[in-house]
Amino acid sequence: MMKLSGKKRVLPGIFTALHTFGRDLKWNVHVHLSITCGGLTDDKNTWKEIFFSKQVLMPMWRYEVINLLRQAFIRGELELPKSLKKAGASKTTFNR
């Protein structure tokens, strides 16, 4: 989102929320992300309206999140559940 908004020279408002359960209270970890339909220009005094396409943002968001997880895994900074550790998680299996 910051890459796209930076190209338009605006600073949007962004917030995320981590949910661990779904509506039915079953374990369902997911992230919600909201972004404003515009942002502050470089002078921080002017609001410029812009549109972010969901079809463009979704694959970019997915790529960035997966890439962050992969890099953390490679550096040994990602704590995997015991069930995955027992399965012998490796870089190859992690990338599936």
ABEGO torsion letter per residue (X at the ends): XAAAAAAAGBBBBBBBBBBABBAAGBBBBBBBBBBBBEBBBAAGABBBBBBBBAAAAAAAAAAAAAAAAAAAAAAGABBBBAAAAAAGBBAAAAAX
